[in-house]
Amino acid sequence: MSYSLTWDLDSIFPGGSSSKELKTRMEELKKQANQYQTSIRQWTIDAADKEKQLEAIIALQSTAVEGFSQCSSYINALLAANTGDSDAKVLLGALNDLSPALQLGDTLLKKKLTEITDANWALFIKQDSLKQLAFRLDELRTEGKRLLSEKEEDIINTLSLNGLIAWSGHYDTIVSTLTISHTEKDGSVVQLSAGQAFNRMTSDPDEAVRQKLFEKWEAAWQEKSPLLADTLNHLDGFRLSDYQLHGIDDFLSEPLTYNRMSEQTLQTMWQVITENKQHFINYLTRKAQLFGKEKMDWQDQDAPVILGNLQEKTFSFDQAADFILENFEKFSPKMEQFAKEVFEKSWIEAEDRPGKRPGGYCTELPETKESRIFMTFGGSINEVATLAHELGHAFHSSVMWDLPTLNRDYAMNVAETASTFAELIVADASLKTAKTKEEKINLLDAKLQNANAMFMNIHARFIFEKSYYQARKEGLLTEEQITELMLTAQKESYQDSLNQYHPHFWASKLHFFIDDVPFYNFPYTFGYLFSMGIYAIAQQSGADFEDKYIDLLRDTASMTSEELAQKHLQVDLTKPEFWQHAVDLVIADINEFLALTEEYK
């Protein structure tokens, strides 16, 4: 079957950035946010029907939150597909202007919940109508105890429009001006967007092309680094000031709270990974040897390993879709049916063209109970894996649409569970299709590239952000200082195993400039290893796995990470055993890669 390479956005709001329906919905949002605030102010917490009043308040909150999310997903989709859409930028600014009203409503609700005594609260949330929301309501009440006054919180949220949020948006503006000139083998010169240049730099089979593009890539980001250093300084400076005003001294406190996980779990995870680094160094060193080098260069980490007469397998978008559907069905018919719907309804933007934002993502549309997936598909096995990854995100959302809005608010670390699980399905399925030793090496390397990113690259990002935030608490940093922190972090994570590093990685990585989720790194590694545990169980389970898996996904916003693991996997995330078992699965792949490539080194 043939599927569209571009997504359908008109079924959400017709007309793009000129959509009248979008503007009408945004006008409604303002009224709904005010209604939400009014209902909270009128709530009498000692009334006999106080739980019914709270139910009505939560319904108003859901309507407003889902409307805001629907509009935000749509406008950001317009900008991702066309970074030059200036009208969409204006719309995003107008939408963001509405967020303080919603945030004020949330502030009022959280503070109102704190007015209920502890004794009464314990009884209150046991009411049948509230029992399902007990965990989330407890969270809101705990957050309420940390809040400043209503007026102070409103001021902070309003200022963030031209502070935190604006600086994050400024990053997108800078990136949209970046192009990299590249001369093809036939002598023609093409202008590559950031996303196109990155794909070519990391996946082109020609080492000389990768090296040349990497040099231009580094130079391009270095040229932008003064602007991007200002952006990062002010974005995270605003965040640190916000923390300080709320009496939060530890900059890891909020990311951990957001991800509903303990610091002990995080420390244990990184400890186990650090203790197993040598296996990944062995892998990188062997891969470098296969490229005729003593040590690995940064841009070669995701380059394909092509030995002998191997012609690396590539996929058309339709072939990728068929391959994913075929293998999803083996694990979960419901996953396969859902993914088929996504392809048939054109929910994916995959066309390889200039003017698109780099990277890939999946976004929710709660009012229509849909998702949209954004990426740039070039045909490699890695991009097939990316497509599966984003479909996993969309499936996660789909099994939760019937839950209350509050109970769908899962954190980033568990959000990566379904996506990584889907990616593992495709990686292992690809390995089984290998017809020769050389092809198996190529596909095994493609699978290990993801593990390498989780344990080495993302660890470097985490180390960098920790050192950056610590330094930023003392004042502004120059672009040279930020670059040095990045280089130091990479060398620590990779344990000096690389020949060439990427000092301006901090400038090129969107994740450092996201406004709403600080430390957009360790949750990926958590989700990867967590899904490894689930995947191992799936391979040993029978027909009941599908329902158990969906039950786990549905609980991801209703308990802590530790509780989720204990309930559904019967493991303790604060102990090293679970993490080591998951890492051992990757080490087995590394050992197989080393054995298969011994004769080629």
Secondary structure, DSSP 8 states (H G I E B T S, - for coil): ----SS---TTTSTTGGG-HHHHHHHHHHHHHHHHHHHHHHT--TTSTTHHHHHHHHHHHHHHHHHHHHHHHHHHHHHHHH-TT-HHHHHHHHHHHHHHHHHHHHHHHHHHHHHTS-HHHHHHHTTSTTTGGGHHHHHHHHHHHHH---HHHHHHHHHHHHTTHHHHHHHHHHHHHT-EEEEE-TTS-EEEEEHHHHHHHHHH-S-HHHHHHHHHHHHHHHHHHHHHHHHHHHHHHHHHHHHHHHTT---TTHHHHHHTT--HHHHHHHHHHHHHTHHHHHHHHHHHHHHTT-SSEEGGGTTS----TT-------HHHHHHHHHHHHHHH-HHHHHHHHHHHHTT-EE----TT--SS-EEEEETTTTEEEEE----S-HHHHHHHHHHHHHHHHHHTTTTS-GGGG---HHHHHHHHHHHHHHHHHHHHHT--SHHHHHHHHHHHHHHHHIIIIIHHHHHHHHHHHHHHHTTS---HHHHHHHHHHHHHHHTTT-EEE--TTHHHH-GGGG-SS-SS-SHHHHHHHHHHHHHHHHHHH--TTHHHHHHHHHHTTTSS-HHHHHHHHH---TTSHHHHHHHHHHHHHHHHHHHHHHGGG-
